[in-house]
Amino acid sequence: MHELVHWTKGAARANRPDFEGTADESYAFEELVAELGAAIICTRFDQCIEPRADHAAYLKGWLTVLENDFDHFYRALKLAQVASHWLYRKTDMAPEGWAPDFGEV
């Protein structure tokens, strides 16, 4: 799921904007998006619904690169939601009548 969320970044897909910062920060931010998106998708299908220590450590490691600025975490979470919801719509797996609008990201 993690790699699938990375795949949604393209302009023809969820069109995720690039992170403004250093190359390391940009990489860290995209890893946060992918890992959070994977968690969202897994919980949607009742897989791994309890947090795992290794996933938490992975997220914490990338957040450390971003100087533990939780604004970056929340922005990554919003983009992960956009990516996962884009995938739900493209695969006809979204709940019936469900069309969230996240506005600007």
ZIBELLIN-V818151 format. One record per backbone hydrogen bond with DSSP energy under -0.5 kcal/mol. CO is the residue of the C=O (numbers start at 0). NH is the residue of the N-H. If there is no record, write none. Layout:
# ZIBELLIN-V818151
CO|NH ; CO|NH
This chain:
# ZIBELLIN-V818151
0|4 ; 1|5 ; 2|6 ; 3|7 ; 4|7 ; 5|8 ; 6|9 ; 7|13 ; 7|14 ; 8|15 ; 9|12 ; 9|14 ; 18|20 ; 21|25 ; 22|26 ; 23|27 ; 24|28 ; 25|29 ; 26|30 ; 27|31 ; 28|32 ; 29|33 ; 30|34 ; 31|35 ; 32|36 ; 33|37 ; 34|38 ; 35|39 ; 36|40 ; 37|41 ; 38|42 ; 39|43 ; 40|44 ; 41|46 ; 42|45 ; 51|55 ; 52|56 ; 53|57 ; 54|58 ; 55|59 ; 56|60 ; 57|61 ; 58|62 ; 59|63 ; 60|64 ; 61|65 ; 62|67 ; 63|66 ; 65|68 ; 67|69 ; 68|71 ; 68|72 ; 69|73 ; 70|74 ; 71|75 ; 72|76 ; 73|77 ; 74|78 ; 75|79 ; 76|80 ; 77|81 ; 78|82 ; 79|83 ; 80|84 ; 81|85 ; 82|86 ; 83|87 ; 84|88 ; 85|89 ; 86|90 ; 87|92 ; 87|93 ; 88|91 ; 94|97 ; 96|98
